[in-house]
Amino acid sequence: MNGMGTAAAAGVWADLVGQDTAIAALRRAVAGKAHAMSHAWLITGPPGSGRSNAGRAFAAALQCVDGGCGDCQACRTALSGAHPDVTLVRTELLSIGIDEVRELARRAQMSPTLGRYQVIVVEDADRITDRGADALLKSIEEPATKTVWVLCAPTPEDVVATIRSRCRLLTLTTPSDAAVVELLVRRDGIEPVMAEHAARAAQGHIGRARKLARDEAARARRREVLLLPGRLTGLGPCLTAAANLVESCSAEAAAATAELDRVERAELEEALGFGTKGARPRQAATALKALEDQQKARAKRLQRDAIDRALTELTTYFRDVLSLQTGSGARLINPDLEQQLLAAARGSSPETTIRRIDAILACRTALEVNVAPLLAVEAMLIGLVEAQSLD
């Protein structure tokens, strides 16, 4: 069932909207039902479906004497990452390497200190490198008695076969718009009209819906992206639009990390003894260079994530165009742009629209293999224009 899930959404499960089947499976495992528990889980689902929330909720429920009440100290500390027997791993970099996985494997061998289990939740298991996967496999193959691994990834195929074959698979679904609206209104106090607009625009991505509902700047950036197709009249406008889009995404990433970068550098300088007689310049320079490299990698990932959001918005635009061209009757994702969408639908064929969607998908693939963002976006926007000439 993929409805509102009001009966199941209580305690630590409250933010898992539209996931009644998954919640029921996790609750059975927490309750110790026959054959319901596993030492390793793989939670998959589309972006924004709540994979990380499910992992955290499961970890909290495993530590709670009441199976996930949401109010006790065990639940609160597990959800926040402060519980000594719950490790939450979310990388801000492009990958999780072997050194980090080895540290997790070492922790996995420890007995719980306060809780009933030692729980390790890896929110970005799809980012584990091949060498890291080898180290993880050994730990999963030889589990400690009270250790539970919870891996989260978009699809099972994003995790190497040897690891996913040793995990119990739990698949989340895309929440309905109604479920997302209910969550935004109940949890975040969003006005229903704004919640409905954000939920429709986000297409089941809970985090994106919350951002759009709460952040006027995010809504403005989205609208700018949706207006792009109407401005692409030739090579020059394509190149200009590509430069503007990449620059905007870079600025968004920089703004998101500026304060964190400053705090990290200040804390490191203090730890290195800057301004004291005990400071060691050579060691300090090495440590600061490592921090700068890490911060640059984080900014690169956030920039790529911002570009990916823009590509998603463009896809919704052409999905609406294709819907109008084929007369599918599907509800528009962008009803506020209906006149522009109608003009685009009349001015091209369904085949052209499909080629344009393919160009967006090709850009996403190029970014995944580390093609320079500006080159990838330029090629995509030029492809959107050239698609018309192939009719």
For each residue, the residues with C-beta under 8 A, 3 or more apart:
1: 5 20 21
2: 18 19 20 173 174 175 176 179
3: 18 20 176 178 179
4: 9 17 18 176 178 179 182
5: 1 8 9 16 17 18 19 20 23 179
6: 9
7: 10 20
8: 5 13 16 19 20 23 24 27
9: 4 5 6 13 14 15 16 17 23
10: 7 13 14 70
11: 14 61 66 67 68 69 70 71 75
12: 56 57 60 61 64 68 69 70 75 79
13: 8 9 10 16 23 26 27 57 61 68
14: 9 10 11 70 187
15: 9 50 53 57 183 187 206
16: 5 8 9 13 19 22 23 50 53 54 57
17: 4 5 9 50 175 179 180 182 183 206
18: 2 3 4 5 173 174 175 176 179 180
19: 2 5 8 16 22 23 49 50 54 172 173 175
20: 1 2 3 5 7 8 23 24
21: 1 24 25
22: 16 19 25 26 43 54 170 171 172
23: 5 8 9 13 16 19 20 26 27
24: 8 20 21 27 28
25: 21 22 28 29 36 170
26: 13 22 23 29 30 54 57 58 61 170
27: 8 13 23 24 30 31 61 67 68
28: 24 25 31 33 36
29: 25 26 32 33 36 37 38 58
30: 26 27 58 61 62 67 68
31: 27 28 36 67
32: 29 36 37
33: 28 29 36 37
34:
35:
36: 25 28 29 31 32 33
37: 29 32 33
38: 29 41 148 167 168
39: 140 143 147 148 149
40: 140 143 148 149 151 166 167 168
41: 38 58 148 149 150 151 167 168 169 170
42: 125 151 152 153 156 159 163 164 167 168 169 170
43: 22 51 54 55 150 151 152 153 170 171 172
44: 51 152 153 154 155 156 158 169 170 171 172
45: 49 50 51 54 154 171 172 173 174
46: 49 154 172 173 174 204 205
47: 154 205
48: 174 202 204 205 206 207 208 209
49: 19 45 46 172 173 174 175 204 205 206
50: 15 16 17 19 45 53 54 172 175 206
51: 43 44 45 54 55 123 152 153 154 172
52: 55 56 90 121 123 152
53: 15 16 50 56 57
54: 16 19 22 26 43 45 50 51 57 58 152 170 172
55: 43 51 52 58 59 88 121 123 150 152
56: 12 52 53 59 60 78 79 88 121
57: 12 13 15 16 26 53 54 60 61 68 79
58: 26 29 30 41 54 55 61 62 119 121 150
59: 55 56 62 63 78 79 83 86 88 119 121 148 150
60: 12 56 57 63 64 68 70 74 75 78 79 83 86
61: 11 12 13 26 27 30 57 58 64 67 68 75
62: 30 58 59 115 116 117 119 148
63: 59 60 74 75 78 83 85 86 114 115 116 117 119
64: 12 60 61 67 68 69 72 74 75 78
65: 72 74
66: 11 69 72
67: 11 27 30 31 61 64
68: 11 12 13 27 30 57 60 61 64 75
69: 11 12 64 66 72 75
70: 10 11 12 14 60 75
71: 11 75 76
72: 64 65 66 69 75 76
73: 76 77
74: 60 63 64 65 77 78 83 114 115
75: 11 12 60 61 63 64 68 69 70 71 72 78 79
76: 71 72 73 79 80 82
77: 73 74 80 81 82 83 86
78: 56 59 60 63 64 74 75 81 83 86 115 119
79: 12 56 57 59 60 75 76
80: 76 77 83
81: 77 78 86 88
82: 76 77
83: 59 60 63 74 77 78 80 86 114 115
84: 113 114 115
85: 63 112 113 114 115 117 118 119
86: 59 60 63 77 78 81 83 115 119 120 121
87: 104 107 119 120 121
88: 55 56 59 81 121 123
89: 96 100 104 120 121 122 123 124
90: 52 123 124
91: 94 95 96 100 124 127
92: 298 301 302
93: 96 127 294 297 298 301
94: 91 127 297 300 301
95: 91 127 128 129 132
96: 89 91 93 100 101 122 124 125 127 128 129 132
97: 100 101 129 131 132
98: 101 102 129 131 132 134 135
99: 102 103
100: 89 91 96 97 103 104 132
101: 96 97 98 104 105 128 132 133 135 136
102: 98 99 105 106 135
103: 99 100 106 107
104: 87 89 100 101 107 108 120 122 136 139
105: 101 102 108 109 135 136 138 139
106: 102 103 109 110
107: 87 103 104 110 118 120
108: 104 105 118 120 139 143 144 147 149
109: 105 106 139 144 147
110: 106 107 113 118 144
111: 118 144 146
112: 85 115 116 117 118 146
113: 84 85 110
114: 63 74 83 84 85
115: 62 63 74 78 83 84 85 86 112 118 119
116: 62 63 112 146
117: 62 63 85 112 146 147 148
118: 85 107 108 110 111 112 115 144 146 147 148
119: 58 59 62 63 78 85 86 87 115 147 148 150
120: 86 87 89 104 107 108 147 148 149 150
121: 52 55 56 58 59 86 87 88 89 150 152
122: 89 96 104 125 128 149 150 151 152
123: 51 52 55 88 89 90 152
124: 89 90 91 96 127 128 152 153
125: 42 96 122 128 151 152 153 158 159
126: 153 154 158 159
127: 91 93 94 95 96 124
128: 95 96 101 122 124 125 132 133 136 159
129: 95 96 97 98 132 133
130: 133 134 160
131: 97 98 134 135
132: 95 96 97 98 100 101 128 129 135 136
133: 101 128 129 130 136 137 159 160 162 163
134: 98 130 131 137 138
135: 98 101 102 105 131 132 138 139
136: 101 104 105 128 132 133 139 140 163
137: 133 134 140 141 160 162 163 166
138: 105 134 135 141 142
139: 104 105 108 109 135 136 142 143 149
140: 39 40 136 137 143 149 163 166 167
141: 137 138 166
142: 138 139
143: 39 40 108 139 140 147 149
144: 108 109 110 111 118 147
145:
146: 111 112 116 117 118
147: 39 108 109 117 118 119 120 143 144
148: 38 39 40 41 59 62 117 118 119 120
149: 39 40 41 108 120 122 139 140 143 167
150: 41 43 55 58 59 119 120 121 122
151: 40 41 42 43 122 125 159 163 167
152: 42 43 44 51 52 54 55 121 122 123 124 125
153: 42 43 44 51 124 125 126 156 158 159
154: 44 45 46 47 51 126 158
155: 44 158
156: 42 44 153 159 164 169
157:
158: 44 125 126 153 154 155
159: 42 125 126 128 133 151 153 156 163 164 167
160: 130 133 137 163 164
161: 164 165
162: 133 137 165 166
163: 42 133 136 137 140 151 159 160 166 167
164: 42 156 159 160 161 167 169
165: 161 162
166: 40 137 140 141 162 163
167: 38 40 41 42 140 149 151 159 163 164
168: 38 40 41 42
169: 41 42 44 156 164
170: 22 25 26 41 42 43 44 54
171: 22 43 44 45
172: 19 22 43 44 45 46 49 50 51 54
173: 2 18 19 45 46 49
174: 2 18 45 46 48 49 203 204
175: 2 17 18 19 49 50 179 180 183 204 206
176: 2 3 4 18 179 180 204
177: 180 181 196 199 200 204
178: 3 4 181 182 199
179: 2 3 4 5 17 18 175 176 182 183
180: 17 18 175 176 177 183 184 195 198 199 202 204 206 209
181: 177 178 184 185 192 195 196 199
182: 4 17 178 179 185 186
183: 15 17 175 179 180 186 187 188 206
184: 180 181 187 188 190 195 198 199 209 210 213
185: 181 182 188 189 190 191 192 195
186: 182 183
187: 14 15 183 184
188: 183 184 185 210 213 214
189: 185
190: 184 185 194 195 198 210 213 214
191: 185 194 195
192: 181 185 195 196
193: 196 197
194: 190 191 197 198 213
195: 180 181 184 185 190 191 192 198 199 209 213
196: 177 181 192 193 199 200
197: 193 194 200 201 212 213
198: 180 184 190 194 195 201 202 209 210 212 213
199: 177 178 180 181 184 195 196 202 209
200: 177 196 197 203 331 333
201: 197 198 208 209 212 222 316 333 334
202: 48 180 198 199 205 206 208 209 212
203: 174 200 312 316 333
204: 46 48 49 174 175 176 177 180
205: 46 47 48 49 202 208 209
206: 15 17 48 49 50 175 180 183 202 209 210
207: 48 210 211
208: 48 201 202 205 211 212 309
209: 48 180 184 195 198 199 201 202 205 206 212 213
210: 184 188 190 198 206 207 213 214
211: 207 208 214 215 218
212: 197 198 201 202 208 209 215 218 219 222
213: 184 188 190 194 195 197 198 209 210
214: 188 190 210 211 218
215: 211 212 218 219
216: 219 220
217: 220 221
218: 211 212 214 215 221 222
219: 212 215 216 222 223
220: 216 217 223 224
221: 217 218 224 225 248 252 310
222: 201 212 218 219 225 226 313
223: 219 220 226 227
224: 220 221 227 228 248
225: 221 222 228 245 310 313 314
226: 222 223 229 313 314 316 317 334 337
227: 223 224 230 231 340
228: 224 225 231 232 241 245 314 381
229: 226 232 314 317 318 344 384
230: 227 340 344
231: 227 228 237 241
232: 228 229 237 238 241 381 384 385
233: 237 385
234: 237 238 385
235: 238 239 382 385
236: 239 240
237: 231 232 233 234 240 241
238: 232 234 235 241 242 378 381 382 384 385
239: 235 236 242 243 378 381
240: 236 237 243 244
241: 228 231 232 237 238 244 245 381
242: 238 239 245 246 374 377 378 380 381
243: 239 240 246 247 374
244: 240 241 247 248
245: 225 228 241 242 248 249 307 310 377
246: 242 243 249 250 303 307 373 374 377
247: 243 244 250 251
248: 221 224 244 245 251 252 306
249: 245 246 252 253 303 306 307 310 373
250: 246 247 253 254 299 303 306
251: 247 248 254 255
252: 221 248 249 255 256 302 303 306
253: 249 250 256 257 299 300 302 303 305 306
254: 250 251 257 258 299
255: 251 252 258
256: 252 253 260 302
257: 253 254 260 261 295 298 299 302
258: 254 255 261 262
259: 262 263
260: 256 257 263 264
261: 257 258 264 265 295
262: 258 259 265 266
263: 259 260 266 267
264: 260 261 267 268 291 295
265: 261 262 268 269 288 291
266: 262 263 269 270
267: 263 264 270 271
268: 264 265 271 272 287 288 291
269: 265 266 272 274 284 288
270: 266 267 273 274
271: 267 268
272: 268 269 279 280 283 284 287 288
273: 270 276 278 279 280
274: 269 270 279 284
275: 279
276: 273 279
277:
278: 273
279: 272 273 274 275 276 284
280: 272 273 283 284
281: 284 285
282: 285 286
283: 272 280 286 287
284: 269 272 274 279 280 281 287 288
285: 281 282 288 289
286: 282 283 289 290
287: 268 272 283 284 290 291
288: 265 268 269 272 284 285 291 292
289: 285 286 292 293
290: 286 287 293 294
291: 264 265 268 287 288 294 295
292: 288 289 295 296
293: 289 290 296 297
294: 93 290 291 297 298
295: 257 261 264 291 292 298 299
296: 292 293 299 300
297: 93 94 293 294 300 301
298: 92 93 257 294 295 301 302
299: 250 253 254 257 295 296 302 303
300: 94 253 296 297 303 304
301: 92 93 94 297 298 304 305
302: 92 252 253 256 257 298 299 305 306
303: 246 249 250 252 253 299 300 306 307 373
304: 300 301 307 308 367 373
305: 253 301 302 308 309
306: 248 249 250 252 253 302 303 309 310
307: 245 246 249 303 304 310 311 367 373 377
308: 304 305 311 312 364 367
309: 208 305 306 312 313
310: 221 225 245 249 306 307 313 314
311: 307 308 314 315 360 363 364 380
312: 203 308 309 315 316
313: 222 225 226 309 310 316 317
314: 225 226 228 229 310 311 317 318 360
315: 311 312 318 319 357 360
316: 201 203 226 312 313 319 320 333 334
317: 226 229 313 314 320 321 334 337 341
318: 229 314 315 321 322 353 356 357 360
319: 315 316 322 323 333 357
320: 316 317 323 324 332 333 334 337 341
321: 317 318 324 325 341 344 345 348 353
322: 318 319 325 326 328 350 353 354 357
323: 319 320 326 328 329 330 332
324: 320 321 327 332 341 342 345
325: 321 322 345 348 349 350 353
326: 322 323 350
327: 324
328: 322 323
329: 323
330: 323
331: 200 335
332: 320 323 324 335 338 341
333: 200 201 203 316 319 320
334: 201 226 316 317 320 337 338 341
335: 331 332 338
336:
337: 226 317 320 334 340 341
338: 332 334 335 341 342
339: 342 343
340: 227 230 337 343 344
341: 317 320 321 324 332 334 337 338 344 345
342: 324 338 339 345 346
343: 339 340 346 347
344: 229 230 321 340 341 347 348
345: 321 324 325 341 342 348 353
346: 342 343
347: 343 344
348: 321 325 344 345 352 353 387 388 391
349: 325 352 353 391
350: 322 325 326 353 354
351: 354 355 390 391
352: 348 349 355 356 387 388 390 391
353: 318 321 322 325 345 348 349 350 356 357
354: 322 350 351 357 358
355: 351 352 358 359 383 387 390
356: 318 352 353 359 360 383 384 387
357: 315 318 319 322 353 354 360 361
358: 354 355 361 362
359: 355 356 362 363 379 380 383 384 387
360: 311 314 315 318 356 357 363 364 380 384
361: 357 358 364 365
362: 358 359 365 366 379 380 383
363: 311 359 360 366 367 376 377 379 380
364: 308 311 360 361 367 368
365: 361 362 368 369
366: 362 363 369 371 375 376 379
367: 304 307 308 363 364 370 371 373 376
368: 364 365
369: 365 366
370: 367
371: 366 367 375 376
372: 375 376
373: 246 249 303 304 307 367 376 377
374: 242 243 246 377 378
375: 366 371 372 378 379
376: 363 366 367 371 372 373 379 380
377: 242 245 246 307 363 373 374 380 381
378: 238 239 242 374 375 381 382
379: 359 362 363 366 375 376 382 383
380: 242 311 359 360 362 363 376 377 383 384
381: 228 232 238 239 241 242 377 378 384 385
382: 235 238 378 379 385 386
383: 355 356 359 362 379 380 386 387
384: 229 232 238 356 359 360 380 381 387
385: 232 233 234 235 238 381 382 388
386: 382 383 389 390
387: 348 352 355 356 359 383 384 390
388: 348 352 385 391
389: 386
390: 351 352 355 386 387
391: 348 349 351 352 388
